[in-house]
Amino acid sequence: MDRKKFLKKGLVGMGTIVAIPAVFASCNNDRNDSTNSNACATSPSETAGPFPIMTPADLVRENIIGNRAGVPLLIQFTIQDTSNNCAPLQGVLVDIWQCDAKGNYSEYNGQLDGDFTSDDFLRGRQTTDANGKAAFISIYPGWYPGRTPHLHIEVKNSSGSSLLITQVSFPESVSNTVYANTEYRGPADTDNSSDGIVDTRNLADSVTGNVTDGYTLNKTINVAG
């Protein structure tokens, strides 16, 4: 995939949500993957947090933006099987949930900006392809008090049994650049080292791009398939 075309033509323009061009109907090919420095170790398990996805089977979609605005983010996961020498794991379910630019989660009340129980933004499910790939079209997440910026992910087998719940954090230099934009609340109050929840090994493998064209996140996640 041509990331620049995807993000500039595509899906979020600094506060404006637009339709997905047909050329981006599938994002699972033409990716630049980063190498997992932890060899074939299982990725650290993390808490699902207080706002887990409620009905992932109803949210099978690649574009999880909904009615949210923010800096574009293409999320690319590679799922590998530690029980098979970290071979790509095909046909597993990847569920994702994250907060919006202001730190709010959908499907729940008591958020920073009110009640979002009737919304389902920034949540979705995809199935890995033959190369263990799954991708999501999103925005760069915001932050909320006491937590470093992060994504929540659960990997399940085809029968729906959980293989791993984990989180992915972001490079602070990138977050600081993104949070200078008006959609966001300014600098996060918690950095990766003081978060106390997400394991430092769960930092994104790479986050590349810029606030104009958008960013691409790559992360390899190892599970015992």
mmCIF file of the C-alpha atoms, coordinates in Angstrom:
data_MODEL
# 
_entry.id   MODEL 
# 
loop_
_atom_site.group_PDB 
_atom_site.id 
_atom_site.type_symbol 
_atom_site.label_atom_id 
_atom_site.label_alt_id 
_atom_site.label_comp_id 
_atom_site.label_asym_id 
_atom_site.label_entity_id 
_atom_site.label_seq_id 
_atom_site.pdbx_PDB_ins_code 
_atom_site.Cartn_x 
_atom_site.Cartn_y 
_atom_site.Cartn_z 
_atom_site.occupancy 
_atom_site.B_iso_or_equiv 
_atom_site.pdbx_formal_charge 
_atom_site.auth_seq_id 
_atom_site.auth_comp_id 
_atom_site.auth_asym_id 
_atom_site.auth_atom_id 
_atom_site.pdbx_PDB_model_num 
ATOM 1   C CA . MET A 1 1   ? 0.000   0.000   0.000  1.00 0.00 ? 1   MET A CA 1 
ATOM 2   C CA . ASP A 1 2   ? 1.096   3.552   -0.724 1.00 0.00 ? 2   ASP A CA 1 
ATOM 3   C CA . ARG A 1 3   ? 0.793   5.006   2.786  1.00 0.00 ? 3   ARG A CA 1 
ATOM 4   C CA . LYS A 1 4   ? 0.937   8.625   1.619  1.00 0.00 ? 4   LYS A CA 1 
ATOM 5   C CA . LYS A 1 5   ? -1.920  8.189   -0.832 1.00 0.00 ? 5   LYS A CA 1 
ATOM 6   C CA . PHE A 1 6   ? -3.884  6.278   1.753  1.00 0.00 ? 6   PHE A CA 1 
ATOM 7   C CA . LEU A 1 7   ? -3.531  8.940   4.399  1.00 0.00 ? 7   LEU A CA 1 
ATOM 8   C CA . LYS A 1 8   ? -3.692  12.090  2.259  1.00 0.00 ? 8   LYS A CA 1 
ATOM 9   C CA . LYS A 1 9   ? -6.584  11.018  0.031  1.00 0.00 ? 9   LYS A CA 1 
ATOM 10  C CA . GLY A 1 10  ? -8.021  8.729   2.418  1.00 0.00 ? 10  GLY A CA 1 
ATOM 11  C CA . LEU A 1 11  ? -9.643  8.841   5.592  1.00 0.00 ? 11  LEU A CA 1 
ATOM 12  C CA . VAL A 1 12  ? -9.077  11.611  8.059  1.00 0.00 ? 12  VAL A CA 1 
ATOM 13  C CA . GLY A 1 13  ? -8.113  15.118  7.183  1.00 0.00 ? 13  GLY A CA 1 
ATOM 14  C CA . MET A 1 14  ? -7.306  17.056  10.312 1.00 0.00 ? 14  MET A CA 1 
ATOM 15  C CA . GLY A 1 15  ? -10.832 17.261  11.630 1.00 0.00 ? 15  GLY A CA 1 
ATOM 16  C CA . THR A 1 16  ? -12.732 16.065  8.553  1.00 0.00 ? 16  THR A CA 1 
ATOM 17  C CA . ILE A 1 17  ? -13.908 12.497  8.036  1.00 0.00 ? 17  ILE A CA 1 
ATOM 18  C CA . VAL A 1 18  ? -14.239 11.396  4.414  1.00 0.00 ? 18  VAL A CA 1 
ATOM 19  C CA . ALA A 1 19  ? -15.152 8.180   2.599  1.00 0.00 ? 19  ALA A CA 1 
ATOM 20  C CA . ILE A 1 20  ? -12.685 5.373   1.914  1.00 0.00 ? 20  ILE A CA 1 
ATOM 21  C CA . PRO A 1 21  ? -11.586 5.200   -1.734 1.00 0.00 ? 21  PRO A CA 1 
ATOM 22  C CA . ALA A 1 22  ? -12.186 1.785   -3.328 1.00 0.00 ? 22  ALA A CA 1 
ATOM 23  C CA . VAL A 1 23  ? -8.443  1.358   -3.928 1.00 0.00 ? 23  VAL A CA 1 
ATOM 24  C CA . PHE A 1 24  ? -8.016  0.983   -0.173 1.00 0.00 ? 24  PHE A CA 1 
ATOM 25  C CA . ALA A 1 25  ? -10.633 -1.747  0.236  1.00 0.00 ? 25  ALA A CA 1 
ATOM 26  C CA . SER A 1 26  ? -7.879  -3.990  1.583  1.00 0.00 ? 26  SER A CA 1 
ATOM 27  C CA . CYS A 1 27  ? -4.819  -2.883  3.549  1.00 0.00 ? 27  CYS A CA 1 
ATOM 28  C CA . ASN A 1 28  ? -3.224  -6.241  4.148  1.00 0.00 ? 28  ASN A CA 1 
ATOM 29  C CA . ASN A 1 29  ? -0.581  -6.092  1.420  1.00 0.00 ? 29  ASN A CA 1 
ATOM 30  C CA . ASP A 1 30  ? 2.524   -4.084  0.566  1.00 0.00 ? 30  ASP A CA 1 
ATOM 31  C CA . ARG A 1 31  ? 3.707   -3.388  4.102  1.00 0.00 ? 31  ARG A CA 1 
ATOM 32  C CA . ASN A 1 32  ? 7.071   -2.543  5.576  1.00 0.00 ? 32  ASN A CA 1 
ATOM 33  C CA . ASP A 1 33  ? 7.378   -4.756  8.649  1.00 0.00 ? 33  ASP A CA 1 
ATOM 34  C CA . SER A 1 34  ? 9.863   -4.222  11.440 1.00 0.00 ? 34  SER A CA 1 
ATOM 35  C CA . THR A 1 35  ? 11.899  -6.978  13.022 1.00 0.00 ? 35  THR A CA 1 
ATOM 36  C CA . ASN A 1 36  ? 10.885  -8.262  16.424 1.00 0.00 ? 36  ASN A CA 1 
ATOM 37  C CA . SER A 1 37  ? 13.942  -7.837  18.641 1.00 0.00 ? 37  SER A CA 1 
ATOM 38  C CA . ASN A 1 38  ? 12.507  -10.263 21.224 1.00 0.00 ? 38  ASN A CA 1 
ATOM 39  C CA . ALA A 1 39  ? 13.020  -13.224 18.869 1.00 0.00 ? 39  ALA A CA 1 
ATOM 40  C CA . CYS A 1 40  ? 10.267  -15.781 19.500 1.00 0.00 ? 40  CYS A CA 1 
ATOM 41  C CA . ALA A 1 41  ? 9.135   -14.838 22.983 1.00 0.00 ? 41  ALA A CA 1 
ATOM 42  C CA . THR A 1 42  ? 5.432   -14.449 23.676 1.00 0.00 ? 42  THR A CA 1 
ATOM 43  C CA . SER A 1 43  ? 4.454   -10.777 23.810 1.00 0.00 ? 43  SER A CA 1 
ATOM 44  C CA . PRO A 1 44  ? 3.711   -9.437  27.306 1.00 0.00 ? 44  PRO A CA 1 
ATOM 45  C CA . SER A 1 45  ? 0.133   -9.813  28.484 1.00 0.00 ? 45  SER A CA 1 
ATOM 46  C CA . GLU A 1 46  ? -1.656  -6.640  29.610 1.00 0.00 ? 46  GLU A CA 1 
ATOM 47  C CA . THR A 1 47  ? -4.955  -5.737  31.233 1.00 0.00 ? 47  THR A CA 1 
ATOM 48  C CA . ALA A 1 48  ? -7.964  -5.161  28.982 1.00 0.00 ? 48  ALA A CA 1 
ATOM 49  C CA . GLY A 1 49  ? -8.615  -2.026  31.021 1.00 0.00 ? 49  GLY A CA 1 
ATOM 50  C CA . PRO A 1 50  ? -11.972 -0.590  32.080 1.00 0.00 ? 50  PRO A CA 1 
ATOM 51  C CA . PHE A 1 51  ? -13.309 -0.064  28.526 1.00 0.00 ? 51  PHE A CA 1 
ATOM 52  C CA . PRO A 1 52  ? -12.934 -3.368  26.611 1.00 0.00 ? 52  PRO A CA 1 
ATOM 53  C CA . ILE A 1 53  ? -14.700 -3.889  23.307 1.00 0.00 ? 53  ILE A CA 1 
ATOM 54  C CA . MET A 1 54  ? -18.198 -5.256  24.059 1.00 0.00 ? 54  MET A CA 1 
ATOM 55  C CA . THR A 1 55  ? -19.345 -6.806  20.778 1.00 0.00 ? 55  THR A CA 1 
ATOM 56  C CA . PRO A 1 56  ? -16.316 -7.367  18.534 1.00 0.00 ? 56  PRO A CA 1 
ATOM 57  C CA . ALA A 1 57  ? -18.184 -9.783  16.264 1.00 0.00 ? 57  ALA A CA 1 
ATOM 58  C CA . ASP A 1 58  ? -20.494 -6.893  15.328 1.00 0.00 ? 58  ASP A CA 1 
ATOM 59  C CA . LEU A 1 59  ? -17.583 -4.582  14.494 1.00 0.00 ? 59  LEU A CA 1 
ATOM 60  C CA . VAL A 1 60  ? -15.750 -6.459  11.745 1.00 0.00 ? 60  VAL A CA 1 
ATOM 61  C CA . ARG A 1 61  ? -14.249 -3.522  9.884  1.00 0.00 ? 61  ARG A CA 1 
ATOM 62  C CA . GLU A 1 62  ? -10.919 -2.127  8.798  1.00 0.00 ? 62  GLU A CA 1 
ATOM 63  C CA . ASN A 1 63  ? -11.870 1.539   9.179  1.00 0.00 ? 63  ASN A CA 1 
ATOM 64  C CA . ILE A 1 64  ? -12.525 2.106   12.893 1.00 0.00 ? 64  ILE A CA 1 
ATOM 65  C CA . ILE A 1 65  ? -12.577 5.922   12.831 1.00 0.00 ? 65  ILE A CA 1 
ATOM 66  C CA . GLY A 1 66  ? -16.330 6.428   13.078 1.00 0.00 ? 66  GLY A CA 1 
ATOM 67  C CA . ASN A 1 67  ? -17.156 10.090  13.707 1.00 0.00 ? 67  ASN A CA 1 
ATOM 68  C CA . ARG A 1 68  ? -13.854 10.972  15.355 1.00 0.00 ? 68  ARG A CA 1 
ATOM 69  C CA . ALA A 1 69  ? -11.231 13.463  14.119 1.00 0.00 ? 69  ALA A CA 1 
ATOM 70  C CA . GLY A 1 70  ? -7.474  13.502  14.556 1.00 0.00 ? 70  GLY A CA 1 
ATOM 71  C CA . VAL A 1 71  ? -4.111  12.830  12.937 1.00 0.00 ? 71  VAL A CA 1 
ATOM 72  C CA . PRO A 1 72  ? -4.382  9.825   10.563 1.00 0.00 ? 72  PRO A CA 1 
ATOM 73  C CA . LEU A 1 73  ? -2.898  6.519   11.714 1.00 0.00 ? 73  LEU A CA 1 
ATOM 74  C CA . LEU A 1 74  ? -2.545  3.278   9.761  1.00 0.00 ? 74  LEU A CA 1 
ATOM 75  C CA . ILE A 1 75  ? -2.088  0.394   12.226 1.00 0.00 ? 75  ILE A CA 1 
ATOM 76  C CA . GLN A 1 76  ? -0.368  -2.736  10.890 1.00 0.00 ? 76  GLN A CA 1 
ATOM 77  C CA . PHE A 1 77  ? -0.029  -5.861  13.022 1.00 0.00 ? 77  PHE A CA 1 
ATOM 78  C CA . THR A 1 78  ? 1.844   -9.071  12.305 1.00 0.00 ? 78  THR A CA 1 
ATOM 79  C CA . ILE A 1 79  ? 0.707   -12.004 14.462 1.00 0.00 ? 79  ILE A CA 1 
ATOM 80  C CA . GLN A 1 80  ? 3.213   -14.849 14.940 1.00 0.00 ? 80  GLN A CA 1 
ATOM 81  C CA . ASP A 1 81  ? 2.907   -18.288 16.536 1.00 0.00 ? 81  ASP A CA 1 
ATOM 82  C CA . THR A 1 82  ? 5.458   -19.028 19.262 1.00 0.00 ? 82  THR A CA 1 
ATOM 83  C CA . SER A 1 83  ? 4.452   -22.709 19.204 1.00 0.00 ? 83  SER A CA 1 
ATOM 84  C CA . ASN A 1 84  ? 5.578   -22.886 15.553 1.00 0.00 ? 84  ASN A CA 1 
ATOM 85  C CA . ASN A 1 85  ? 8.910   -21.030 15.571 1.00 0.00 ? 85  ASN A CA 1 
ATOM 86  C CA . CYS A 1 86  ? 7.104   -17.695 15.198 1.00 0.00 ? 86  CYS A CA 1 
ATOM 87  C CA . ALA A 1 87  ? 5.624   -18.537 11.828 1.00 0.00 ? 87  ALA A CA 1 
ATOM 88  C CA . PRO A 1 88  ? 2.886   -16.143 10.661 1.00 0.00 ? 88  PRO A CA 1 
ATOM 89  C CA . LEU A 1 89  ? -0.449  -17.075 12.199 1.00 0.00 ? 89  LEU A CA 1 
ATOM 90  C CA . GLN A 1 90  ? -3.282  -17.104 9.669  1.00 0.00 ? 90  GLN A CA 1 
ATOM 91  C CA . GLY A 1 91  ? -6.982  -16.923 10.460 1.00 0.00 ? 91  GLY A CA 1 
ATOM 92  C CA . VAL A 1 92  ? -6.845  -15.527 13.986 1.00 0.00 ? 92  VAL A CA 1 
ATOM 93  C CA . LEU A 1 93  ? -9.046  -12.647 15.115 1.00 0.00 ? 93  LEU A CA 1 
ATOM 94  C CA . VAL A 1 94  ? -7.471  -9.337  16.074 1.00 0.00 ? 94  VAL A CA 1 
ATOM 95  C CA . ASP A 1 95  ? -9.649  -6.990  18.138 1.00 0.00 ? 95  ASP A CA 1 
ATOM 96  C CA . ILE A 1 96  ? -8.586  -3.408  18.783 1.00 0.00 ? 96  ILE A CA 1 
ATOM 97  C CA . TRP A 1 97  ? -9.921  -0.565  20.912 1.00 0.00 ? 97  TRP A CA 1 
ATOM 98  C CA . GLN A 1 98  ? -8.502  2.868   21.693 1.00 0.00 ? 98  GLN A CA 1 
ATOM 99  C CA . CYS A 1 99  ? -9.503  6.299   22.951 1.00 0.00 ? 99  CYS A CA 1 
ATOM 100 C CA . ASP A 1 100 ? -10.174 9.275   20.706 1.00 0.00 ? 100 ASP A CA 1 
ATOM 101 C CA . ALA A 1 101 ? -8.091  12.434  20.437 1.00 0.00 ? 101 ALA A CA 1 
ATOM 102 C CA . LYS A 1 102 ? -9.586  13.786  23.667 1.00 0.00 ? 102 LYS A CA 1 
ATOM 103 C CA . GLY A 1 103 ? -9.122  10.569  25.663 1.00 0.00 ? 103 GLY A CA 1 
ATOM 104 C CA . ASN A 1 104 ? -12.679 9.188   25.402 1.00 0.00 ? 104 ASN A CA 1 
ATOM 105 C CA . TYR A 1 105 ? -13.706 5.574   24.735 1.00 0.00 ? 105 TYR A CA 1 
ATOM 106 C CA . SER A 1 106 ? -16.896 4.612   22.953 1.00 0.00 ? 106 SER A CA 1 
ATOM 107 C CA . GLU A 1 107 ? -19.502 2.208   24.420 1.00 0.00 ? 107 GLU A CA 1 
ATOM 108 C CA . TYR A 1 108 ? -19.165 3.613   27.952 1.00 0.00 ? 108 TYR A CA 1 
ATOM 109 C CA . ASN A 1 109 ? -20.480 6.409   30.161 1.00 0.00 ? 109 ASN A CA 1 
ATOM 110 C CA . GLY A 1 110 ? -18.434 8.499   32.584 1.00 0.00 ? 110 GLY A CA 1 
ATOM 111 C CA . GLN A 1 111 ? -15.879 9.619   30.012 1.00 0.00 ? 111 GLN A CA 1 
ATOM 112 C CA . LEU A 1 112 ? -13.928 12.857  30.109 1.00 0.00 ? 112 LEU A CA 1 
ATOM 113 C CA . ASP A 1 113 ? -16.427 14.462  27.727 1.00 0.00 ? 113 ASP A CA 1 
ATOM 114 C CA . GLY A 1 114 ? -19.653 12.686  28.635 1.00 0.00 ? 114 GLY A CA 1 
ATOM 115 C CA . ASP A 1 115 ? -21.663 9.601   27.715 1.00 0.00 ? 115 ASP A CA 1 
ATOM 116 C CA . PHE A 1 116 ? -20.598 7.571   24.678 1.00 0.00 ? 116 PHE A CA 1 
ATOM 117 C CA . THR A 1 117 ? -22.606 4.407   25.322 1.00 0.00 ? 117 THR A CA 1 
ATOM 118 C CA . SER A 1 118 ? -24.424 4.731   21.992 1.00 0.00 ? 118 SER A CA 1 
ATOM 119 C CA . ASP A 1 119 ? -21.193 5.122   19.970 1.00 0.00 ? 119 ASP A CA 1 
ATOM 120 C CA . ASP A 1 120 ? -18.782 2.478   18.697 1.00 0.00 ? 120 ASP A CA 1 
ATOM 121 C CA . PHE A 1 121 ? -15.922 4.567   17.319 1.00 0.00 ? 121 PHE A CA 1 
ATOM 122 C CA . LEU A 1 122 ? -12.313 3.366   17.387 1.00 0.00 ? 122 LEU A CA 1 
ATOM 123 C CA . ARG A 1 123 ? -13.129 -0.305  17.894 1.00 0.00 ? 123 ARG A CA 1 
ATOM 124 C CA . GLY A 1 124 ? -12.926 -3.117  15.387 1.00 0.00 ? 124 GLY A CA 1 
ATOM 125 C CA . ARG A 1 125 ? -11.983 -6.634  14.382 1.00 0.00 ? 125 ARG A CA 1 
ATOM 126 C CA . GLN A 1 126 ? -9.964  -8.093  11.524 1.00 0.00 ? 126 GLN A CA 1 
ATOM 127 C CA . THR A 1 127 ? -8.786  -11.620 10.640 1.00 0.00 ? 127 THR A CA 1 
ATOM 128 C CA . THR A 1 128 ? -5.137  -12.240 9.818  1.00 0.00 ? 128 THR A CA 1 
ATOM 129 C CA . ASP A 1 129 ? -4.180  -13.194 6.273  1.00 0.00 ? 129 ASP A CA 1 
ATOM 130 C CA . ALA A 1 130 ? -1.715  -15.875 5.125  1.00 0.00 ? 130 ALA A CA 1 
ATOM 131 C CA . ASN A 1 131 ? 1.169   -13.651 6.259  1.00 0.00 ? 131 ASN A CA 1 
ATOM 132 C CA . GLY A 1 132 ? -0.278  -13.117 9.725  1.00 0.00 ? 132 GLY A CA 1 
ATOM 133 C CA . LYS A 1 133 ? -1.238  -9.538  8.826  1.00 0.00 ? 133 LYS A CA 1 
ATOM 134 C CA . ALA A 1 134 ? -4.151  -7.440  10.053 1.00 0.00 ? 134 ALA A CA 1 
ATOM 135 C CA . ALA A 1 135 ? -4.552  -3.689  9.525  1.00 0.00 ? 135 ALA A CA 1 
ATOM 136 C CA . PHE A 1 136 ? -6.781  -0.902  10.819 1.00 0.00 ? 136 PHE A CA 1 
ATOM 137 C CA . ILE A 1 137 ? -7.467  2.618   9.585  1.00 0.00 ? 137 ILE A CA 1 
ATOM 138 C CA . SER A 1 138 ? -7.594  4.916   12.600 1.00 0.00 ? 138 SER A CA 1 
ATOM 139 C CA . ILE A 1 139 ? -6.432  8.153   14.179 1.00 0.00 ? 139 ILE A CA 1 
ATOM 140 C CA . TYR A 1 140 ? -3.544  8.697   16.559 1.00 0.00 ? 140 TYR A CA 1 
ATOM 141 C CA . PRO A 1 141 ? -4.992  8.099   20.039 1.00 0.00 ? 141 PRO A CA 1 
ATOM 142 C CA . GLY A 1 142 ? -5.135  10.804  22.656 1.00 0.00 ? 142 GLY A CA 1 
ATOM 143 C CA . TRP A 1 143 ? -4.468  10.281  26.332 1.00 0.00 ? 143 TRP A CA 1 
ATOM 144 C CA . TYR A 1 144 ? -6.295  10.407  29.635 1.00 0.00 ? 144 TYR A CA 1 
ATOM 145 C CA . PRO A 1 145 ? -4.938  11.120  33.131 1.00 0.00 ? 145 PRO A CA 1 
ATOM 146 C CA . GLY A 1 146 ? -2.490  8.574   34.499 1.00 0.00 ? 146 GLY A CA 1 
ATOM 147 C CA . ARG A 1 147 ? -1.921  6.637   31.261 1.00 0.00 ? 147 ARG A CA 1 
ATOM 148 C CA . THR A 1 148 ? 0.626   6.916   28.507 1.00 0.00 ? 148 THR A CA 1 
ATOM 149 C CA . PRO A 1 149 ? -0.837  6.916   24.949 1.00 0.00 ? 149 PRO A CA 1 
ATOM 150 C CA . HIS A 1 150 ? -1.665  3.331   23.955 1.00 0.00 ? 150 HIS A CA 1 
ATOM 151 C CA . LEU A 1 151 ? -3.747  0.855   21.970 1.00 0.00 ? 151 LEU A CA 1 
ATOM 152 C CA . HIS A 1 152 ? -5.558  -2.204  23.349 1.00 0.00 ? 152 HIS A CA 1 
ATOM 153 C CA . ILE A 1 153 ? -5.401  -5.469  21.388 1.00 0.00 ? 153 ILE A CA 1 
ATOM 154 C CA . GLU A 1 154 ? -6.819  -8.940  21.920 1.00 0.00 ? 154 GLU A CA 1 
ATOM 155 C CA . VAL A 1 155 ? -5.856  -11.877 19.707 1.00 0.00 ? 155 VAL A CA 1 
ATOM 156 C CA . LYS A 1 156 ? -8.312  -14.802 19.572 1.00 0.00 ? 156 LYS A CA 1 
ATOM 157 C CA . ASN A 1 157 ? -8.329  -18.069 17.687 1.00 0.00 ? 157 ASN A CA 1 
ATOM 158 C CA . SER A 1 158 ? -10.952 -18.722 15.031 1.00 0.00 ? 158 SER A CA 1 
ATOM 159 C CA . SER A 1 159 ? -13.254 -20.194 17.682 1.00 0.00 ? 159 SER A CA 1 
ATOM 160 C CA . GLY A 1 160 ? -13.095 -17.001 19.720 1.00 0.00 ? 160 GLY A CA 1 
ATOM 161 C CA . SER A 1 161 ? -10.866 -18.239 22.552 1.00 0.00 ? 161 SER A CA 1 
ATOM 162 C CA . SER A 1 162 ? -8.435  -15.586 23.764 1.00 0.00 ? 162 SER A CA 1 
ATOM 163 C CA . LEU A 1 163 ? -4.767  -16.136 22.968 1.00 0.00 ? 163 LEU A CA 1 
ATOM 164 C CA . LEU A 1 164 ? -3.450  -12.827 24.323 1.00 0.00 ? 164 LEU A CA 1 
ATOM 165 C CA . ILE A 1 165 ? -4.638  -9.452  25.615 1.00 0.00 ? 165 ILE A CA 1 
ATOM 166 C CA . THR A 1 166 ? -1.977  -6.798  25.279 1.00 0.00 ? 166 THR A CA 1 
ATOM 167 C CA . GLN A 1 167 ? -1.325  -3.087  24.753 1.00 0.00 ? 167 GLN A CA 1 
ATOM 168 C CA . VAL A 1 168 ? 0.958   -1.092  22.454 1.00 0.00 ? 168 VAL A CA 1 
ATOM 169 C CA . SER A 1 169 ? 2.513   2.245   23.432 1.00 0.00 ? 169 SER A CA 1 
ATOM 170 C CA . PHE A 1 170 ? 3.961   5.021   21.271 1.00 0.00 ? 170 PHE A CA 1 
ATOM 171 C CA . PRO A 1 171 ? 7.304   6.842   21.011 1.00 0.00 ? 171 PRO A CA 1 
ATOM 172 C CA . GLU A 1 172 ? 7.024   9.957   23.172 1.00 0.00 ? 172 GLU A CA 1 
ATOM 173 C CA . SER A 1 173 ? 8.682   12.168  20.561 1.00 0.00 ? 173 SER A CA 1 
ATOM 174 C CA . VAL A 1 174 ? 5.920   11.323  18.069 1.00 0.00 ? 174 VAL A CA 1 
ATOM 175 C CA . SER A 1 175 ? 3.159   11.780  20.634 1.00 0.00 ? 175 SER A CA 1 
ATOM 176 C CA . ASN A 1 176 ? 4.514   15.200  21.604 1.00 0.00 ? 176 ASN A CA 1 
ATOM 177 C CA . THR A 1 177 ? 4.426   16.291  17.960 1.00 0.00 ? 177 THR A CA 1 
ATOM 178 C CA . VAL A 1 178 ? 0.884   14.996  17.428 1.00 0.00 ? 178 VAL A CA 1 
ATOM 179 C CA . TYR A 1 179 ? -0.455  16.529  20.634 1.00 0.00 ? 179 TYR A CA 1 
ATOM 180 C CA . ALA A 1 180 ? 0.471   20.030  19.478 1.00 0.00 ? 180 ALA A CA 1 
ATOM 181 C CA . ASN A 1 181 ? -2.541  19.810  17.130 1.00 0.00 ? 181 ASN A CA 1 
ATOM 182 C CA . THR A 1 182 ? -5.845  21.335  18.164 1.00 0.00 ? 182 THR A CA 1 
ATOM 183 C CA . GLU A 1 183 ? -7.784  18.046  18.150 1.00 0.00 ? 183 GLU A CA 1 
ATOM 184 C CA . TYR A 1 184 ? -5.751  16.918  21.160 1.00 0.00 ? 184 TYR A CA 1 
ATOM 185 C CA . ARG A 1 185 ? -5.482  18.006  24.804 1.00 0.00 ? 185 ARG A CA 1 
ATOM 186 C CA . GLY A 1 186 ? -1.822  18.966  24.728 1.00 0.00 ? 186 GLY A CA 1 
ATOM 187 C CA . PRO A 1 187 ? 1.136   17.002  26.171 1.00 0.00 ? 187 PRO A CA 1 
ATOM 188 C CA . ALA A 1 188 ? 0.323   13.757  27.971 1.00 0.00 ? 188 ALA A CA 1 
ATOM 189 C CA . ASP A 1 189 ? 0.632   13.822  31.758 1.00 0.00 ? 189 ASP A CA 1 
ATOM 190 C CA . THR A 1 190 ? 2.213   10.331  31.863 1.00 0.00 ? 190 THR A CA 1 
ATOM 191 C CA . ASP A 1 191 ? 5.142   8.993   29.848 1.00 0.00 ? 191 ASP A CA 1 
ATOM 192 C CA . ASN A 1 192 ? 6.023   5.386   29.023 1.00 0.00 ? 192 ASN A CA 1 
ATOM 193 C CA . SER A 1 193 ? 8.452   4.937   31.902 1.00 0.00 ? 193 SER A CA 1 
ATOM 194 C CA . SER A 1 194 ? 5.981   6.139   34.548 1.00 0.00 ? 194 SER A CA 1 
ATOM 195 C CA . ASP A 1 195 ? 2.847   4.493   33.164 1.00 0.00 ? 195 ASP A CA 1 
ATOM 196 C CA . GLY A 1 196 ? 3.069   1.420   35.394 1.00 0.00 ? 196 GLY A CA 1 
ATOM 197 C CA . ILE A 1 197 ? 0.768   -0.688  33.192 1.00 0.00 ? 197 ILE A CA 1 
ATOM 198 C CA . VAL A 1 198 ? 2.021   -1.186  29.643 1.00 0.00 ? 198 VAL A CA 1 
ATOM 199 C CA . ASP A 1 199 ? 5.239   -3.206  29.453 1.00 0.00 ? 199 ASP A CA 1 
ATOM 200 C CA . THR A 1 200 ? 8.157   -1.353  27.877 1.00 0.00 ? 200 THR A CA 1 
ATOM 201 C CA . ARG A 1 201 ? 8.577   -4.337  25.514 1.00 0.00 ? 201 ARG A CA 1 
ATOM 202 C CA . ASN A 1 202 ? 5.192   -3.414  24.047 1.00 0.00 ? 202 ASN A CA 1 
ATOM 203 C CA . LEU A 1 203 ? 6.431   -0.181  22.493 1.00 0.00 ? 203 LEU A CA 1 
ATOM 204 C CA . ALA A 1 204 ? 5.487   -0.008  18.808 1.00 0.00 ? 204 ALA A CA 1 
ATOM 205 C CA . ASP A 1 205 ? 8.153   -1.513  16.561 1.00 0.00 ? 205 ASP A CA 1 
ATOM 206 C CA . SER A 1 206 ? 7.997   1.609   14.409 1.00 0.00 ? 206 SER A CA 1 
ATOM 207 C CA . VAL A 1 207 ? 5.877   4.732   13.981 1.00 0.00 ? 207 VAL A CA 1 
ATOM 208 C CA . THR A 1 208 ? 6.749   6.652   10.832 1.00 0.00 ? 208 THR A CA 1 
ATOM 209 C CA . GLY A 1 209 ? 5.270   9.642   9.037  1.00 0.00 ? 209 GLY A CA 1 
ATOM 210 C CA . ASN A 1 210 ? 4.219   13.175  9.951  1.00 0.00 ? 210 ASN A CA 1 
ATOM 211 C CA . VAL A 1 211 ? 1.153   15.123  11.076 1.00 0.00 ? 211 VAL A CA 1 
ATOM 212 C CA . THR A 1 212 ? 0.346   16.285  7.529  1.00 0.00 ? 212 THR A CA 1 
ATOM 213 C CA . ASP A 1 213 ? 0.422   12.933  5.748  1.00 0.00 ? 213 ASP A CA 1 
ATOM 214 C CA . GLY A 1 214 ? -0.319  10.819  8.807  1.00 0.00 ? 214 GLY A CA 1 
ATOM 215 C CA . TYR A 1 215 ? 1.560   8.022   10.540 1.00 0.00 ? 215 TYR A CA 1 
ATOM 216 C CA . THR A 1 216 ? 1.992   4.275   10.108 1.00 0.00 ? 216 THR A CA 1 
ATOM 217 C CA . LEU A 1 217 ? 2.455   2.034   13.151 1.00 0.00 ? 217 LEU A CA 1 
ATOM 218 C CA . ASN A 1 218 ? 3.941   -1.440  12.809 1.00 0.00 ? 218 ASN A CA 1 
ATOM 219 C CA . LYS A 1 219 ? 3.920   -3.999  15.591 1.00 0.00 ? 219 LYS A CA 1 
ATOM 220 C CA . THR A 1 220 ? 4.667   -7.730  15.675 1.00 0.00 ? 220 THR A CA 1 
ATOM 221 C CA . ILE A 1 221 ? 2.703   -9.595  18.346 1.00 0.00 ? 221 ILE A CA 1 
ATOM 222 C CA . ASN A 1 222 ? 3.714   -13.142 19.326 1.00 0.00 ? 222 ASN A CA 1 
ATOM 223 C CA . VAL A 1 223 ? 1.126   -15.536 20.744 1.00 0.00 ? 223 VAL A CA 1 
ATOM 224 C CA . ALA A 1 224 ? 1.020   -19.248 21.494 1.00 0.00 ? 224 ALA A CA 1 
ATOM 225 C CA . GLY A 1 225 ? -1.292  -20.429 18.753 1.00 0.00 ? 225 GLY A CA 1 
# 
